[in-house]
Amino acid sequence: MVKMKSVFEFQQFQDVQYVLKQVLATLVTGWFTVIAGFAFGFSAVLLPELQKDEDFDYDADMASWIASITPLSMVFGCVSSGYLIDYLGRKPGHMVLAVTSLISWLIIAFAANNVHMLIGRFIAGLSVGASRPVSLVYIGEITDPKYRSLTLVAPSISMGVGIITSHILGGYVSWRHCCYIYGALNASCVILFLFLKESPLWLISKGKIDEGTQAFKWFRGQDIDSEKELQLVLLRQNEKSNQYFYKDVMSLSFIKPLLIILLLSFVQFNGANVFSFYAQEMIETSFKGSIDPFAFMIGIDVVRFVIIILIFAFNKFIPRKIFFLTANFCCGISLFILVVYLLNLERFGSIGLSITITVLFISFGGSVVTLGWSFVPELFSANLRGLGSGIAAAMSYLVLFVCVKISPGVAATYGDAAMYAFYGVVTVINNLILCFVLPETSGRSLQEIEDSYKKSGTTVSSL
């Protein structure tokens, strides 16, 4: 009896050890997403600062480009990152992107005019855009299916930390000094990536079977479930060995998830992420000076972060598809409530009501974006996961670029109510379509999800 108890305790210790390895790797790649969050939220505090900076040749007509050029270059960063991490590997891909990000902060820090600023912001977008899909792919491949619904929310938590930090620091520290701080933190990220262990699934997909098997066991151990998953991965790898790349790209296991991701990318049109770029300006114009824009921006950041933490806490207990669709529906409803409020601002214009409605909209909108991202690395096959996730992120950021670029013009021409009404219509229509096509992935291994696309007679809605 004592011997059996000792064996059981040793097994528990081993299980904890493997979970810690997965957690530490998630934290390391998450640190890079924090750095990306700095750049993502930087324009909200940068634009007001540039207007007052006598050493910067500011042009108000270029403001929307300074804000939107980063999500535009994110598109190119995402597409290239897919090839980068599929060809070089997940670890080298992280390294290249971290160095690119460091270069962008140095360019922005020494920018003297709009041209320099646009170049720096464009290079930043190449790295920022790739950071989340690269992190999601890596985390999805090293994590046990039992915990994957939790760890895939980690990049959103990291991004939230970066955005909040960027907004708070930007309110008290000059924009150039902020760049120096972010650059120094970025350098620490480069050092940490030297110790990151390569993804076992990538190694196996490249024919490095022994090395990949060892890495898999290092992360996941050798219990019954892990061994079963490993054997399934190795079996599918043997079946793929004689296939050509173009056949994989044209297969249902690639096309179906790509179409689903295209629909998921339209959640960017709920407008929640636009606040990260124009927070103070949008608050000022929408609520006519009744609320302090900076304080409210920080409050919204905190609310979004708390929501992400709650998603992290409950994601394991609620089927993710139901969670996502419910949050998206509530986001649409809150947008229409906000429209009614803005149309009757003089009648109902209380500060308390303004705060409540906006917090509801941002909370549901931020939840939808976070949950939408968590589906990305789960839907593609191992040999095309980098490419697929890169294209998926590119589509999402392209939609975000359009949203960030046109929103100020729409609001100026037709009013804030019309802008939010447009967000609401797109959100509701998109949610209705996703009800029928979005798969449930919670608790399933990546190989099982991939196999489900290949079953004859299986439709996407039945997954």
CORSULJO-V704808 format. One line per field, one symbol per residue. phi: phi as a letter, one per 20 degrees, with the letter a starting at -180 (. if undefined). psi: psi as a letter, one per 20 degrees, with the letter a starting at -180 (. if undefined). burial: + if it has 16 or more other C-alpha atoms within 10 Angstrom, else -. A space follows every 10 residues. Layout:
# CORSULJO-V704808
phi = ???
psi = ???
burial = ???
This chain:
# CORSULJO-V704808
phi = .fffffffff ffffffffff ffffffffff ffffgffgff efffdfgfff feefedeecf fegffffeff fffggfffff fgfgffeepf fgfgfgffff fffffffffd fdbfffffff fffgfgeffe ffffffffff eeefgfdffe ffegffffff ffffffffff fccffffgff fffffffffg ffffdfefff ffgffeneff ffffffffed ncffffffff fffffffffe gdeegffffe fffdffffff fgffffffee nfffffdcgf ffffffdlmf cfgfffffff gfffffffff fgfdffddgf ffgfffffff ffffffffff fffcffedfe fffgffffff ffffffffff fffffgfeed fgfcffffff ffffffffff ggfffegfff ffedofffff ffgfffffff ffffgedfee dgmdffffff fffeffnedf fef
psi = ggghgggghg hgggghghgh gggghhhghh hhhgghhghg jhhhhgghgh hioijpnqoh iighhhgihg hghhghgggh hghghhghrg ghgggghggg gggghgghhj piahggghgg hghghhgghi gghggggggh hiqphhihhg hiighhgggg gggggggghi iiqqhghggg ghgghhhhgg ghihjpqqph hggghjjmgg ghgghghhhi akrggghggg hgghghhhhi hjqqghhghj rhiggghhhg hghhhiihji igihhhhkgg ghgghhjlji poggghghgg ggghgggggh gghihhipph gggghghhgh ggghghghgg ghikhhgjmq gghgggghhg ghggghgggg hghihgiiiq qgijgggghg gghggghggg ggghgighgg ghgiqhghgh gggggggggh hgghhiipqp ipjqqhhhgg hhhippiprh ii.
burial = ---------- ---+--+++- +++-++++++ ++++++++++ +++++++-++ -------+-- --++++++++ ++++++++++ +++++++-++ ++++++++-+ +++++++++- +--+--++++ ++++++++++ ++++++++++ +++++-++++ ++++++++++ ++++++++++ +---++-+++ -++-++--++ --+--+-+++ ++++++--+- -++-++++++ +----+--++ --++--+--- -------+-- -+++++++-+ ++++++++++ ++++++++++ ++++-++--- +-++-+++-+ +++++-+++- ++--++---+ +-+++-++++ +++++++++- ++--+----- ---+--++++ ++++++++++ ++++++++++ ++++++++++ ++++++++++ +-+++-++-+ +---++++++ ++++++++-+ +--+--++++ ++--+++-++ --+------+ ---
